[in-house]
Each structure stands twice: as C-alpha cells, then as structure tokens.
Amino acid sequence: MNHSPAFLFGKEKEMKKLLLLLVIISGFAFISQMTSVAVKDFKPAFGKWKGSLTYLDYSTGKPYSMPANITITANKKQGLILSLEYPDEPKANSKDTLVISNDGTMLDGATVVSNKKNNEGIREVITEINGTDGNDNRKAVLRHIYKIGKKMFVSRKEVRFEGEEKFILRNEYKMNR
C-alpha cells in the first residue's frame, strides 16, 4: 500500500474532480426540476371572456363584486396582454401585460412555483413573489393562481402578510365563454 505524499495528493486531486462533477450534475438536476411556463400554456385562454371581478375591500374588510370582461392575446415578445373592461366603470378599463422570462421560470417578475394540467384539461399556473399589499403597504407573499381552460379562465391573487400563516383572497377574476 502506497502512503507517500504524492499518492495522497493524486487521490486528493481525483476527489476534487469527482466532487466538482457531482456539483455540476446536481446543478443540472436542479435546473431541470425548476418549474416553467410558456405562452402556449395560456393559448386556450386567448380570446374574449365575460365574468366578474371580486376583490377584498380593505377599508370595509368585505368582498365586492362587479362585472368584468377580459380579452387575452399574446404580444410579440414573450408574454400576454390582458385587456380589462368593466361595463359599470368604463373609466377603470385598462391593459395589463404579463411578461414571461426567457427561461420561463418567471411570470410578471414572480417565480413560477407550479404548472400542472388536471384530468379535465384545466391548467393551473401558480406564481409567488415577495412584496407589499394592503392600505398600509405591509410586507407579504403575493401568490397568483391562473386556471386556464377552453370555457373558463380564473386569475386569482392571494396575499399572506408577514407573520401570518394563511393566504387571503385579494382579488379574483372568474371568466366564462
């Protein structure tokens, strides 16, 4: 058995190479497990929708619902355009652009934490980001849940304030065609 310093140094070099290889492989495994989203995931939602917006009125603590319509299209870049219409409040009409990162792991700056399709063909995309919410701009985790089907589209925002355990419903668009 050779226990010379040269022999041990050679083994140490081999061990460093092996360790580096394991780090690289585990890095690829981590990247391949990252959840992503693409414009094609939202394709069934393209077009016009009618429904409602329900949101939590923080000043009263009660939900408020109103009619809402959404038209969803893809933009030329990596993303979606949501044209929002409120029949009872047309001055509030607006457009919102949801940008998908080049690698698909971010939607509108939030991390994609889930992208699944159920047995009925409804896709559910969930994103989360740290931010602030409420009338007093409290720190919170903001979660968006998108449910995409041929005849239904839901965009739901939930908030979990710092120090709280549960998410609360902030707003939800429920659409049908």
Secondary structure, DSSP 8 states (H G I E B T S, - for coil): ----HHHHHHHHHHHHHHHHHHHHHHHHHHHHHS----GGGGGGG-EEEEEEEEEEETTTTEEEEEEEEEEEEE-SSSEEEEEEE-TT-GGG-EEEEEEB-TTSSEETTEEEEEEEE-TTS-EEEEEEEEEEETTTTEEEEEEEEEEE-SSEEEEEEEEEETT-SS-EEEEEEEEE-
